[in-house]
Amino acid sequence: MEIKEILRNLRTQKGYSQEELAEKLFVTRQAVSRW
């Protein structure tokens, strides 16, 4: 399992959209989508 898959699984388990996660991490949504 790659890091991007782990991050995606954790994000969806917590119910965060890419936009919500980006706001919490102070990065752009585009940055999150590249992970």
C-alpha positions in Angstrom: 0.0 0.0 0.0 1.4 3.4 -1.0 1.4 6.5 1.1 -1.2 8.1 -1.2 -3.6 5.2 -0.6 -3.1 5.4 3.2 -3.8 9.1 3.2 -6.9 8.7 1.0 -8.2 6.0 3.2 -7.7 8.0 6.4 -9.2 11.1 4.8 -12.3 9.3 3.7 -12.6 7.4 7.1 -12.7 10.8 8.8 -15.2 12.1 6.3 -13.0 15.0 5.1 -13.2 16.2 1.5 -9.9 17.2 -0.2 -10.9 20.8 0.4 -11.4 20.3 4.1 -8.2 18.5 4.6 -6.3 21.2 2.7 -7.7 23.9 4.9 -6.6 22.0 8.0 -3.1 21.5 6.7 -2.8 25.0 5.3 -2.2 23.8 1.7 -4.2 24.1 -1.5 -6.7 21.5 -2.6 -4.6 20.9 -5.6 -1.7 19.9 -3.3 -3.9 17.4 -1.5 -5.1 15.9 -4.8 -1.6 15.2 -5.9 -1.0 13.1 -2.8 
